[in-house]
Amino acid sequence: MKKQTRKPMVLASALLLGMTVFAPIQAGAAEAIKEEVQEIQLEQQQIKGKVLFYSNYELHMSGEDGKWYRISLHDFTDEQIEQMGLKEDANIVVKGTVLDSEAFFDSFEAYKRQLPEDITEEDLTKIEGLYKKLKEVEKDFNSKINEKVGSGEEDGEAKNLDEEKWSCVLGIGMMSCHGNLNKEEEDEYEKIRDEYSKIMGEISNEVHDILAPYLPEEDPETFEEYMSFFGDELQEEVSAEVLEELQAIYKEYLNLLEKDEEDLAWEKLDEFHEILNPFLKHYEMESFEEWLALYELEITDEDKEKLKPLYEDVKAAQEAAESEEDWEAVWEKWDLVYEVLDPYFLEARVSGTFEEYMTDYKFEISEEDLAALEPLYEEIKELTMNKDYDAADDKWGEFYEILEPYFEEYATKPIKAYEVEINGEEYKAGAEEKVEKEKEQPKEGNKEEKKEEKTTEEKDASNDKNESTAKDA
């Protein structure tokens, strides 16, 4: 079954206080990353809209114009951001500089905002070097994956990738791989990913070692505190004898941590969990009937008969899985389940009217394009219901070709904010605190006049305060 053509996805990574975090981003954005991120200095913008979410100095908002914006708050202080109270659906006005791409958000300039404020220039330089090394590793990784999943280069850029294969490579959407990868491909992708993860882990450890002295020291949990984490997970009471054994092992673990023998400490904690695990609740999958009800699909009795033994096989395998090989077998069994379900998903996609389907798109589409899209949708619907899925997929390609300019027009816009108004307060980048709204400020021309209006009592009170301060000093 074919897949709709979209822009290639690449695996991007970011270092956050010595931890590696992976997230998919558009390849175009990754290629645009430069050592110096350029701003379109002349283009300023004011956006009114609502908060979608906030994370790590990034604000995502929907504008009144129907567009989505990715806002950099990197120039605001932590105190200001906390005072803003950036809650979902809050009304907000942002003034900022338009960035020429989203590359800034993946730059060291943006990343260093997450580092401790008291970090030395020497350590900052070391981390910047590691960050650049990270980007080189990432670039090399993307190049290798493009060779395996893409189809070469066209005009200097990688051609569109097979997105179904990408979902398998990235470890996301495992249920939708449907056997698109053969064993040789799977082995190759895992080899590349393991190689990349190992290098990333080494860089992450180096960053962690540099940042460790800046991180607040926390005493490890006592045995009682540590055991309290498992309160709801215990399926049966742990005997006094076992508790005594666990407490002794945990004490050894703490002693090893004190001696900075971390590797031995973690081994001791593993020993602790091996003893505790039999007393913990274990995840159980839903019954076949409960699981199938989650999809709200009208499945024929014939296909239910096919699905039930397949699901029971998956359930048994998944509940018993321990090794990596076990889990690979589980995913293969899920593939068989979703081969039966796939047609139902495809048909559910076009179960409504054209008007209902188009409500998912929040941007305004011209009457001319709507007139071209509607007959295509009806044709797709007919082909899908007749189970001609490949022909329907070709028509989906034509459908999204008409919508592509809208996706580009309404793609997330990157902005670097210098002023934010929210909850009736204004905040300016670089200012220590929030500022009063302009209408509440005295006019420029009246400042001297206001000063002259100071009463004698106010002046005396001010003098008394200054004298008191001087005596205290």
VOPAGU-2260 file (C-alpha; in pm, 1 decimal, decimal comma):
REM VOPAGU-2260
SITE   aa  ch    i         X         Y         Z
SITE  MET   A    0       0,0       0,0       0,0
SITE  LYS   A    1     140,4     338,2     -96,9
SITE  LYS   A    2     189,0     629,6     137,8
SITE  GLN   A    3     110,2     995,3      78,0
SITE  THR   A    4     411,5    1198,1     -24,5
SITE  ARG   A    5     535,1    1438,3     239,1
SITE  LYS   A    6     855,7    1615,7     332,4
SITE  PRO   A    7    1129,5    1391,0     471,0
SITE  MET   A    8    1161,3    1349,0     842,9
SITE  VAL   A    9    1496,9    1337,0    1018,2
SITE  LEU   A   10    1594,4    1247,6    1370,0
SITE  ALA   A   11    1708,7    1555,1    1560,5
SITE  SER   A   12    1853,2    1555,4    1908,4
SITE  ALA   A   13    1909,6    1809,9    2181,4
SITE  LEU   A   14    2119,5    1808,1    2493,1
SITE  LEU   A   15    1935,1    1912,0    2805,1
SITE  LEU   A   16    2154,9    1923,4    3113,5
SITE  GLY   A   17    2345,1    1616,8    3002,8
SITE  MET   A   18    2044,5    1415,6    2886,5
SITE  THR   A   19    1974,3    1319,8    2528,3
SITE  VAL   A   20    1626,5    1388,2    2394,0
SITE  PHE   A   21    1515,9    1282,3    2045,8
SITE  ALA   A   22    1246,5    1453,2    1838,7
SITE  PRO   A   23    1156,7    1438,9    1468,6
SITE  ILE   A   24    1186,9    1765,1    1276,4
SITE  GLN   A   25    1162,9    1863,1     912,1
SITE  ALA   A   26    1479,2    1794,2     715,9
SITE  GLY   A   27    1467,6    2141,4     566,4
SITE  ALA   A   28    1497,3    2296,2     911,2
SITE  ALA   A   29    1787,0    2071,1    1004,2
SITE  GLU   A   30    1977,2    2168,5     691,1
SITE  ALA   A   31    1917,9    2536,0     765,6
SITE  ILE   A   32    2105,8    2526,4    1096,0
SITE  LYS   A   33    2404,6    2759,6    1080,3
SITE  GLU   A   34    2656,5    2872,1    1338,2
SITE  GLU   A   35    2513,1    3222,8    1318,6
SITE  VAL   A   36    2134,6    3237,7    1297,9
SITE  GLN   A   37    2027,6    3531,1    1084,1
SITE  GLU   A   38    1721,2    3741,1    1162,8
SITE  ILE   A   39    1517,4    3943,4     915,9
SITE  GLN   A   40    1590,6    4262,5    1100,7
SITE  LEU   A   41    1341,2    4481,6     916,0
SITE  GLU   A   42    1039,0    4256,7     957,1
SITE  GLN   A   43     866,9    4300,5    1291,9
SITE  GLN   A   44     532,7    4145,0    1372,3
SITE  GLN   A   45     257,1    4168,4    1631,1
SITE  ILE   A   46      48,0    3856,0    1681,1
SITE  LYS   A   47    -273,3    3824,4    1875,5
SITE  GLY   A   48    -403,4    3482,6    1965,1
SITE  LYS   A   49    -415,5    3207,3    2224,4
SITE  VAL   A   50    -151,8    3003,3    2404,9
SITE  LEU   A   51    -123,5    2642,8    2286,2
SITE  PHE   A   52     160,2    2531,5    2514,0
SITE  TYR   A   53     495,4    2641,5    2657,4
SITE  SER   A   54     818,5    2446,3    2707,7
SITE  ASN   A   55    1185,7    2538,1    2754,5
SITE  TYR   A   56    1160,5    2907,1    2654,3
SITE  GLU   A   57     940,6    2819,2    2354,7
SITE  LEU   A   58     582,6    2939,8    2334,2
SITE  HIS   A   59     350,5    2784,9    2076,4
SITE  MET   A   60      40,2    2989,6    1997,3
SITE  SER   A   61    -243,1    3004,8    1746,7
SITE  GLY   A   62    -295,7    3348,3    1594,9
SITE  GLU   A   63    -625,9    3515,1    1519,3
SITE  ASP   A   64    -517,8    3488,4    1154,7
SITE  GLY   A   65    -546,7    3107,3    1176,9
SITE  LYS   A   66    -167,8    3053,3    1167,5
SITE  TRP   A   67      48,0    2879,6    1425,6
SITE  TYR   A   68     351,3    3052,8    1573,0
SITE  ARG   A   69     662,7    2922,8    1745,0
SITE  ILE   A   70     776,4    3202,7    1975,2
SITE  SER   A   71    1121,9    3232,9    2127,9
SITE  LEU   A   72    1114,0    3369,8    2484,3
SITE  HIS   A   73    1487,8    3317,8    2528,2
SITE  ASP   A   74    1546,1    3689,4    2595,2
SITE  PHE   A   75    1305,2    3697,9    2890,8
SITE  THR   A   76    1406,7    3615,1    3247,8
SITE  ASP   A   77    1280,3    3308,1    3431,1
SITE  GLU   A   78    1097,2    3538,8    3673,0
SITE  GLN   A   79     916,7    3713,3    3388,6
SITE  ILE   A   80     812,4    3385,3    3228,8
SITE  GLU   A   81     684,2    3255,7    3560,6
SITE  GLN   A   82     483,3    3576,7    3612,2
SITE  MET   A   83     328,3    3542,3    3265,2
SITE  GLY   A   84     146,8    3225,1    3373,5
SITE  LEU   A   85     140,5    3079,1    3021,6
SITE  LYS   A   86    -166,9    2858,2    3043,6
SITE  GLU   A   87    -342,4    2688,8    2752,9
SITE  ASP   A   88    -606,6    2903,5    2579,7
SITE  ALA   A   89    -495,5    3224,7    2754,7
SITE  ASN   A   90    -529,0    3535,8    2534,9
SITE  ILE   A   91    -188,6    3675,5    2443,5
SITE  VAL   A   92     -27,5    3947,0    2229,7
SITE  VAL   A   93     333,3    3903,2    2115,6
SITE  LYS   A   94     560,0    4153,8    1945,4
SITE  GLY   A   95     874,2    4014,5    1791,0
SITE  THR   A   96    1127,8    3981,4    1513,6
SITE  VAL   A   97    1051,2    3735,7    1233,7
SITE  LEU   A   98    1321,2    3467,5    1201,4
SITE  ASP   A   99    1414,6    3343,0     855,7
SITE  SER   A  100    1378,0    2979,7     970,9
SITE  GLU   A  101    1323,8    2763,4    1278,3
SITE  ALA   A  102    1698,9    2697,3    1289,0
SITE  PHE   A  103    1739,2    2933,1    1585,7
SITE  PHE   A  104    1553,7    2688,9    1811,3
SITE  ASP   A  105    1815,2    2423,2    1735,9
SITE  SER   A  106    2111,3    2657,4    1776,6
SITE  PHE   A  107    2357,0    2678,0    2064,7
SITE  GLU   A  108    2239,0    3033,0    2131,2
SITE  ALA   A  109    1895,4    2892,9    2218,5
SITE  TYR   A  110    2028,1    2584,7    2398,4
SITE  LYS   A  111    2260,5    2774,5    2632,6
SITE  ARG   A  112    1959,2    2952,6    2783,2
SITE  GLN   A  113    1884,5    2622,4    2960,5
SITE  LEU   A  114    2228,6    2607,9    3123,0
SITE  PRO   A  115    2301,9    2720,0    3482,2
SITE  GLU   A  116    2332,1    3098,3    3510,9
SITE  ASP   A  117    2662,0    3079,2    3701,2
SITE  ILE   A  118    2842,4    2860,8    3446,5
SITE  THR   A  119    3195,4    2983,5    3371,5
SITE  GLU   A  120    3304,1    3099,7    3025,7
SITE  GLU   A  121    3553,0    2811,4    3016,3
SITE  ASP   A  122    3282,5    2548,5    3077,0
SITE  LEU   A  123    3043,1    2724,4    2841,0
SITE  THR   A  124    3306,6    2704,3    2566,2
SITE  LYS   A  125    3354,9    2331,5    2632,5
SITE  ILE   A  126    2982,5    2265,2    2609,5
SITE  GLU   A  127    2955,4    2471,1    2291,4
SITE  GLY   A  128    3224,5    2250,8    2136,9
SITE  LEU   A  129    3030,8    1939,0    2237,3
SITE  TYR   A  130    2712,3    2088,0    2097,6
SITE  LYS   A  131    2879,7    2146,8    1760,3
SITE  LYS   A  132    3013,7    1791,7    1773,8
SITE  LEU   A  133    2658,5    1674,9    1834,7
SITE  LYS   A  134    2540,3    1854,5    1522,9
SITE  GLU   A  135    2812,9    1696,0    1313,3
SITE  VAL   A  136    2717,3    1350,9    1443,0
SITE  GLU   A  137    2352,6    1427,7    1372,2
SITE  LYS   A  138    2433,3    1541,0    1018,5
SITE  ASP   A  139    2628,8    1223,2     955,6
SITE  PHE   A  140    2344,5    1012,4    1095,7
SITE  ASN   A  141    2088,7    1184,9     872,5
SITE  SER   A  142    2311,3    1129,4     571,2
SITE  LYS   A  143    2340,3     757,0     643,3
SITE  ILE   A  144    1966,4     718,1     694,2
SITE  ASN   A  145    1891,4     909,2     372,9
SITE  GLU   A  146    2115,0     666,1     185,5
SITE  LYS   A  147    1916,1     370,9     321,2
SITE  VAL   A  148    1562,0     509,3     329,7
SITE  GLY   A  149    1567,9     791,7      76,6
SITE  SER   A  150    1622,1     761,2    -293,9
SITE  GLY   A  151    1939,3     960,4    -337,4
SITE  GLU   A  152    1958,2    1335,2    -393,5
SITE  GLU   A  153    1777,0    1564,5    -628,2
SITE  ASP   A  154    1897,6    1921,8    -681,2
SITE  GLY   A  155    2121,0    1886,8    -376,4
SITE  GLU   A  156    1842,5    1773,9    -143,5
SITE  ALA   A  157    1733,7    1429,9     -29,8
SITE  LYS   A  158    1422,7    1306,6    -205,6
SITE  ASN   A  159    1111,6    1227,7      -5,2
SITE  LEU   A  160    1151,0     933,2     226,7
SITE  ASP   A  161     920,8     637,0     275,7
SITE  GLU   A  162     741,7     759,2     587,4
SITE  GLU   A  163     618,3     412,8     686,0
SITE  LYS   A  164     978,2     295,0     700,0
SITE  TRP   A  165    1070,0     604,7     898,4
SITE  SER   A  166     813,1     520,3    1164,7
SITE  CYS   A  167     985,6     184,3    1211,0
SITE  VAL   A  168    1334,7     334,1    1217,1
SITE  LEU   A  169    1245,9     598,5    1473,7
SITE  GLY   A  170    1065,9     352,4    1694,0
SITE  ILE   A  171     739,8     544,8    1668,2
SITE  GLY   A  172     415,3     415,3    1529,3
SITE  MET   A  173     540,0      58,6    1558,1
SITE  MET   A  174     189,6     -67,3    1492,3
SITE  SER   A  175     188,1      87,2    1145,4
SITE  CYS   A  176     505,2     -70,2    1004,4
SITE  HIS   A  177     305,6    -355,4     850,2
SITE  GLY   A  178     610,1    -548,2     735,8
SITE  ASN   A  179     750,5    -269,3     515,4
SITE  LEU   A  180    1099,7    -350,8     641,3
SITE  ASN   A  181    1259,5    -678,8     553,6
SITE  LYS   A  182    1501,5    -843,3     795,3
SITE  GLU   A  183    1808,7    -704,5     617,7
SITE  GLU   A  184    1669,9    -349,5     631,0
SITE  GLU   A  185    1574,4    -381,1     996,3
SITE  ASP   A  186    1924,8    -499,9    1086,9
SITE  GLU   A  187    2081,4    -211,5     892,6
SITE  TYR   A  188    1859,8      53,3    1053,0
SITE  GLU   A  189    1920,3     -84,9    1401,4
SITE  LYS   A  190    2294,4     -88,5    1338,6
SITE  ILE   A  191    2291,9     278,0    1235,3
SITE  ARG   A  192    2065,8     378,1    1522,3
SITE  ASP   A  193    2275,6     189,9    1779,0
SITE  GLU   A  194    2592,4     349,2    1645,1
SITE  TYR   A  195    2435,0     695,0    1669,2
SITE  SER   A  196    2295,3     632,5    2019,1
SITE  LYS   A  197    2634,4     520,7    2146,8
SITE  ILE   A  198    2808,1     835,8    2024,6
SITE  MET   A  199    2525,0    1050,5    2160,1
SITE  GLY   A  200    2555,3     878,9    2496,7
SITE  GLU   A  201    2926,4     957,2    2510,7
SITE  ILE   A  202    2863,6    1325,8    2433,5
SITE  SER   A  203    2582,6    1334,5    2688,0
SITE  ASN   A  204    2812,1    1194,0    2957,1
SITE  GLU   A  205    3075,3    1457,8    2881,5
SITE  VAL   A  206    2816,7    1734,0    2915,5
SITE  HIS   A  207    2688,6    1583,0    3238,7
SITE  ASP   A  208    3040,5    1572,4    3384,8
SITE  ILE   A  209    3088,7    1943,1    3307,8
SITE  LEU   A  210    2750,8    2041,7    3452,6
SITE  ALA   A  211    2759,4    1816,7    3760,4
SITE  PRO   A  212    2930,0    2075,1    3988,2
SITE  TYR   A  213    2658,6    2330,0    3904,6
SITE  LEU   A  214    2365,7    2103,7    3984,7
SITE  PRO   A  215    2220,6    2116,8    4337,2
SITE  GLU   A  216    2326,9    1830,3    4557,1
SITE  GLU   A  217    2036,5    1620,2    4676,7
SITE  ASP   A  218    2050,5    1358,1    4944,6
SITE  PRO   A  219    1936,1    1018,6    4816,7
SITE  GLU   A  220    1602,1     892,2    4947,5
SITE  THR   A  221    1597,5     692,6    5267,6
SITE  PHE   A  222    1492,0     329,6    5246,4
SITE  GLU   A  223    1143,2     420,3    5371,3
SITE  GLU   A  224    1107,8     700,5    5114,9
SITE  TYR   A  225    1228,1     477,9    4831,9
SITE  MET   A  226     987,8     199,0    4925,0
SITE  SER   A  227     697,3     446,1    4940,1
SITE  PHE   A  228     728,6     492,7    4562,0
SITE  PHE   A  229     606,8     135,1    4516,0
SITE  GLY   A  230     307,4     162,4    4748,6
SITE  ASP   A  231      38,4     135,2    4480,2
SITE  GLU   A  232     239,0    -113,9    4275,9
SITE  LEU   A  233     268,2    -383,8    4540,4
SITE  GLN   A  234      33,3    -669,9    4466,2
SITE  GLU   A  235     108,9    -851,3    4791,0
SITE  GLU   A  236     257,5    -759,3    5125,1
SITE  VAL   A  237     635,3    -787,3    5152,5
SITE  SER   A  238     733,8   -1002,7    5449,1
SITE  ALA   A  239     945,0    -862,0    5733,9
SITE  GLU   A  240    1227,0   -1096,9    5634,9
SITE  VAL   A  241    1235,7    -971,2    5275,7
SITE  LEU   A  242    1209,8    -607,7    5392,6
SITE  GLU   A  243    1513,0    -661,6    5614,1
SITE  GLU   A  244    1707,2    -805,5    5319,9
SITE  LEU   A  245    1604,4    -514,2    5097,1
SITE  GLN   A  246    1702,9    -259,0    5361,0
SITE  ALA   A  247    2050,1    -411,9    5393,3
SITE  ILE   A  248    2103,5    -402,1    5015,1
SITE  TYR   A  249    1977,7     -43,7    4995,9
SITE  LYS   A  250    2222,1      56,3    5271,4
SITE  GLU   A  251    2506,6     -91,6    5065,3
SITE  TYR   A  252    2379,8     105,6    4766,0
SITE  LEU   A  253    2392,6     431,7    4965,7
SITE  ASN   A  254    2743,0     357,2    5093,9
SITE  LEU   A  255    2867,9     298,7    4738,8
SITE  LEU   A  256    2714,0     628,9    4625,2
SITE  GLU   A  257    2896,4     809,4    4907,4
SITE  LYS   A  258    3223,5     660,7    4785,4
SITE  ASP   A  259    3143,4     778,8    4426,7
SITE  GLU   A  260    3141,2     416,7    4309,6
SITE  GLU   A  261    2834,7     471,0    4091,1
SITE  ASP   A  262    2869,1     164,1    3868,4
SITE  LEU   A  263    2877,9     -68,9    4169,0
SITE  ALA   A  264    2593,2     128,2    4328,4
SITE  TRP   A  265    2367,0      72,5    4026,5
SITE  GLU   A  266    2452,2    -297,2    4026,2
SITE  LYS   A  267    2346,7    -311,4    4389,9
SITE  LEU   A  268    2019,8    -133,5    4307,6
SITE  ASP   A  269    1957,0    -387,8    4029,4
SITE  GLU   A  270    1997,1    -660,4    4290,2
SITE  PHE   A  271    1741,9    -475,3    4507,2
SITE  HIS   A  272    1485,6    -471,0    4225,2
SITE  GLU   A  273    1535,7    -835,9    4137,5
SITE  ILE   A  274    1416,3    -922,4    4488,3
SITE  LEU   A  275    1132,0    -667,2    4487,0
SITE  ASN   A  276     994,0    -729,8    4136,1
SITE  PRO   A  277     799,2   -1050,4    4217,1
SITE  PHE   A  278     593,4    -849,8    4469,0
SITE  LEU   A  279     495,1    -580,3    4213,7
SITE  LYS   A  280     185,1    -572,0    3997,5
SITE  HIS   A  281     245,7    -662,2    3636,9
SITE  TYR   A  282      77,6    -499,6    3341,0
SITE  GLU   A  283    -208,0    -696,0    3193,5
SITE  MET   A  284    -355,2    -619,0    2854,5
SITE  GLU   A  285    -728,3    -574,7    2800,2
SITE  SER   A  286    -944,8    -864,6    2694,9
SITE  PHE   A  287   -1006,7    -896,4    2322,0
SITE  GLU   A  288   -1355,7    -747,1    2355,1
SITE  GLU   A  289   -1232,8    -448,4    2561,7
SITE  TRP   A  290    -945,7    -382,6    2321,7
SITE  LEU   A  291   -1163,6    -398,1    2009,5
SITE  ALA   A  292   -1422,9    -163,9    2164,6
SITE  LEU   A  293   -1157,2     109,4    2187,8
SITE  TYR   A  294   -1159,4     149,5    1808,6
SITE  GLU   A  295   -1534,4     201,1    1766,7
SITE  LEU   A  296   -1524,3      28,0    1428,1
SITE  GLU   A  297   -1799,3    -181,5    1269,6
SITE  ILE   A  298   -1603,2    -501,3    1213,4
SITE  THR   A  299   -1759,2    -804,3    1048,2
SITE  ASP   A  300   -1804,9   -1126,1    1244,9
SITE  GLU   A  301   -1571,0   -1296,5     998,5
SITE  ASP   A  302   -1288,0   -1052,2    1072,7
SITE  LYS   A  303   -1356,7   -1070,2    1446,4
SITE  GLU   A  304   -1298,2   -1443,4    1423,4
SITE  LYS   A  305    -965,6   -1376,6    1250,2
SITE  LEU   A  306    -863,1   -1106,4    1498,6
SITE  LYS   A  307    -938,5   -1283,8    1825,8
SITE  PRO   A  308    -672,1   -1560,6    1804,9
SITE  LEU   A  309    -421,8   -1307,8    1662,4
SITE  TYR   A  310    -482,9   -1072,4    1954,5
SITE  GLU   A  311    -465,6   -1349,6    2213,3
SITE  ASP   A  312    -132,0   -1454,3    2060,5
SITE  VAL   A  313      -4,2   -1094,0    2088,6
SITE  LYS   A  314    -129,8   -1065,6    2446,1
SITE  ALA   A  315      48,0   -1379,6    2559,7
SITE  ALA   A  316     371,7   -1280,4    2385,3
SITE  GLN   A  317     367,1    -920,9    2509,2
SITE  GLU   A  318     295,8   -1006,1    2873,1
SITE  ALA   A  319     583,6   -1254,5    2871,3
SITE  ALA   A  320     831,0   -1043,2    2667,5
SITE  GLU   A  321    1163,1    -965,0    2834,0
SITE  SER   A  322    1444,3    -963,5    2578,1
SITE  GLU   A  323    1481,3    -748,6    2268,4
SITE  GLU   A  324    1417,7   -1056,8    2054,6
SITE  ASP   A  325    1092,6   -1116,6    2243,6
SITE  TRP   A  326     972,6    -766,5    2165,0
SITE  GLU   A  327    1065,5    -798,4    1798,6
SITE  ALA   A  328     842,6   -1105,1    1784,7
SITE  VAL   A  329     564,2    -906,7    1954,5
SITE  TRP   A  330     577,9    -632,1    1687,9
SITE  GLU   A  331     560,7    -895,2    1414,2
SITE  LYS   A  332     246,2   -1036,0    1573,5
SITE  TRP   A  333      93,8    -686,4    1596,2
SITE  ASP   A  334     160,0    -647,6    1222,5
SITE  LEU   A  335     -69,5    -944,0    1155,3
SITE  VAL   A  336    -341,8    -784,4    1370,0
SITE  TYR   A  337    -326,3    -451,2    1190,7
SITE  GLU   A  338    -324,2    -611,5     846,8
SITE  VAL   A  339    -681,8    -713,8     927,4
SITE  LEU   A  340    -773,1    -373,8    1077,2
SITE  ASP   A  341    -611,0    -147,2     815,1
SITE  PRO   A  342    -903,5    -148,9     570,2
SITE  TYR   A  343   -1137,4     -41,6     849,7
SITE  PHE   A  344    -913,1     254,2     935,5
SITE  LEU   A  345    -901,7     359,7     570,6
SITE  GLU   A  346   -1278,1     337,1     537,3
SITE  ALA   A  347   -1336,2     522,6     866,7
SITE  ARG   A  348   -1127,2     807,6     730,9
SITE  VAL   A  349   -1382,2     874,5     456,3
SITE  SER   A  350   -1694,9     771,7     646,4
SITE  GLY   A  351   -1819,2    1130,4     674,8
SITE  THR   A  352   -1916,2    1394,4     421,1
SITE  PHE   A  353   -1667,4    1616,4     240,9
SITE  GLU   A  354   -1774,0    1910,9     459,3
SITE  GLU   A  355   -1713,2    1706,6     775,6
SITE  TYR   A  356   -1370,1    1598,9     656,0
SITE  MET   A  357   -1265,6    1956,6     576,5
SITE  THR   A  358   -1348,6    2080,6     927,5
SITE  ASP   A  359   -1012,7    1934,4    1035,3
SITE  TYR   A  360    -839,5    2211,5     840,9
SITE  LYS   A  361    -850,6    2539,8    1030,3
SITE  PHE   A  362    -733,7    2759,4     742,9
SITE  GLU   A  363    -959,0    2920,8     483,3
SITE  ILE   A  364    -961,3    2750,3     142,2
SITE  SER   A  365   -1066,4    2929,0    -176,0
SITE  GLU   A  366   -1397,7    2842,6    -340,3
SITE  GLU   A  367   -1208,4    2736,3    -653,5
SITE  ASP   A  368    -994,4    2485,0    -461,5
SITE  LEU   A  369   -1290,5    2354,5    -263,3
SITE  ALA   A  370   -1469,5    2290,0    -591,8
SITE  ALA   A  371   -1169,2    2086,8    -711,0
SITE  LEU   A  372   -1129,3    1898,8    -381,3
SITE  GLU   A  373   -1488,0    1781,0    -335,1
SITE  PRO   A  374   -1513,3    1552,4    -642,6
SITE  LEU   A  375   -1169,7    1409,3    -556,9
SITE  TYR   A  376   -1289,8    1325,0    -206,5
SITE  GLU   A  377   -1602,5    1157,4    -340,8
SITE  GLU   A  378   -1389,2     955,2    -583,2
SITE  ILE   A  379   -1153,1     854,6    -300,5
SITE  LYS   A  380   -1451,7     750,9     -91,6
SITE  GLU   A  381   -1593,2     532,6    -369,9
SITE  LEU   A  382   -1256,7     367,9    -442,2
SITE  THR   A  383   -1197,3     302,8     -71,0
SITE  MET   A  384   -1538,0     147,0     -15,9
SITE  ASN   A  385   -1471,5     -73,5    -321,1
SITE  LYS   A  386   -1142,4    -174,3    -153,5
SITE  ASP   A  387    -929,5     -29,7    -435,3
SITE  TYR   A  388    -686,5     119,3    -182,9
SITE  ASP   A  389    -391,9     181,9    -415,5
SITE  ALA   A  390    -605,6     380,7    -659,6
SITE  ALA   A  391    -754,5     572,7    -365,0
SITE  ASP   A  392    -404,7     649,7    -240,9
SITE  ASP   A  393    -312,6     797,5    -580,4
SITE  LYS   A  394    -616,9    1023,5    -556,3
SITE  TRP   A  395    -515,9    1127,7    -206,0
SITE  GLY   A  396    -189,2    1242,7    -365,1
SITE  GLU   A  397    -384,1    1470,4    -599,8
SITE  PHE   A  398    -599,5    1588,6    -308,8
SITE  TYR   A  399    -299,9    1695,3     -96,9
SITE  GLU   A  400    -124,2    1849,7    -395,9
SITE  ILE   A  401    -405,0    2108,1    -401,5
SITE  LEU   A  402    -371,9    2162,6     -24,8
SITE  GLU   A  403       9,6    2183,8     -21,7
SITE  PRO   A  404      24,0    2565,1     -76,5
SITE  TYR   A  405    -205,1    2608,0     225,1
SITE  PHE   A  406      15,8    2386,5     440,1
SITE  GLU   A  407     314,1    2600,6     341,6
SITE  GLU   A  408     126,4    2928,2     397,5
SITE  TYR   A  409      -0,3    2819,0     737,7
SITE  ALA   A  410     314,0    2638,9     849,8
SITE  THR   A  411     442,5    2735,8    1194,1
SITE  LYS   A  412     599,7    3083,0    1184,6
SITE  PRO   A  413     915,4    3138,6    1395,5
SITE  ILE   A  414     926,6    3464,8    1594,6
SITE  LYS   A  415    1178,5    3597,0    1847,8
SITE  ALA   A  416     970,8    3791,4    2099,9
SITE  TYR   A  417    1075,5    4119,4    2260,0
SITE  GLU   A  418     740,9    4209,2    2419,0
SITE  VAL   A  419     452,4    4000,6    2555,7
SITE  GLU   A  420     112,9    4110,1    2683,2
SITE  ILE   A  421     -89,3    3858,1    2881,1
SITE  ASN   A  422    -339,9    3874,0    3167,7
SITE  GLY   A  423    -346,2    4253,4    3143,5
SITE  GLU   A  424      29,9    4287,6    3201,6
SITE  GLU   A  425     316,7    4369,1    2966,5
SITE  TYR   A  426     662,6    4213,9    2975,5
SITE  LYS   A  427     966,3    4341,4    2783,9
SITE  ALA   A  428    1271,7    4130,9    2705,2
SITE  GLY   A  429    1566,4    4224,7    2923,2
SITE  ALA   A  430    1352,4    4402,1    3183,6
SITE  GLU   A  431    1379,2    4271,8    3539,2
SITE  GLU   A  432    1005,0    4266,4    3598,9
SITE  LYS   A  433     674,6    4324,0    3424,4
SITE  VAL   A  434     604,3    4679,8    3308,4
SITE  GLU   A  435     287,7    4877,7    3350,5
SITE  LYS   A  436      76,8    4923,9    3039,3
SITE  GLU   A  437     146,2    5242,1    2847,3
SITE  LYS   A  438    -193,9    5392,5    2917,7
SITE  GLU   A  439    -116,7    5381,6    3289,9
SITE  GLN   A  440     214,5    5565,5    3251,9
SITE  PRO   A  441     239,3    5947,3    3283,3
SITE  LYS   A  442     285,7    6119,4    2951,9
SITE  GLU   A  443     643,2    6218,3    2864,5
SITE  GLY   A  444     565,6    6586,6    2867,1
SITE  ASN   A  445     415,8    6576,6    3217,2
SITE  LYS   A  446     709,3    6412,1    3397,7
SITE  GLU   A  447     874,0    6739,7    3510,2
SITE  GLU   A  448     537,8    6883,0    3600,6
SITE  LYS   A  449     460,7    6581,0    3820,5
SITE  LYS   A  450     793,2    6621,3    3998,3
SITE  GLU   A  451     718,7    6983,6    4079,7
SITE  GLU   A  452     386,1    6885,4    4231,4
SITE  LYS   A  453     557,6    6691,3    4509,3
SITE  THR   A  454     436,3    6819,6    4841,8
SITE  THR   A  455     662,4    6941,7    5119,3
SITE  GLU   A  456     547,0    6650,0    5334,1
SITE  GLU   A  457     656,1    6399,6    5062,6
SITE  LYS   A  458     998,1    6566,4    5038,7
SITE  ASP   A  459    1041,7    6557,7    5418,1
SITE  ALA   A  460     937,7    6192,8    5429,4
SITE  SER   A  461    1188,9    6115,4    5155,9
SITE  ASN   A  462    1467,3    6299,3    5342,2
SITE  ASP   A  463    1386,6    6113,3    5665,5
SITE  LYS   A  464    1405,8    5780,3    5480,0
SITE  ASN   A  465    1746,2    5868,6    5327,2
SITE  GLU   A  466    1885,8    5973,2    5667,9
SITE  SER   A  467    1761,1    5649,1    5825,4
SITE  THR   A  468    1922,9    5445,1    5548,2
SITE  ALA   A  469    2254,0    5629,1    5592,6
SITE  LYS   A  470    2255,1    5563,9    5969,3
SITE  ASP   A  471    2185,0    5192,6    5913,5
SITE  ALA   A  472    2476,0    5175,1    5671,0
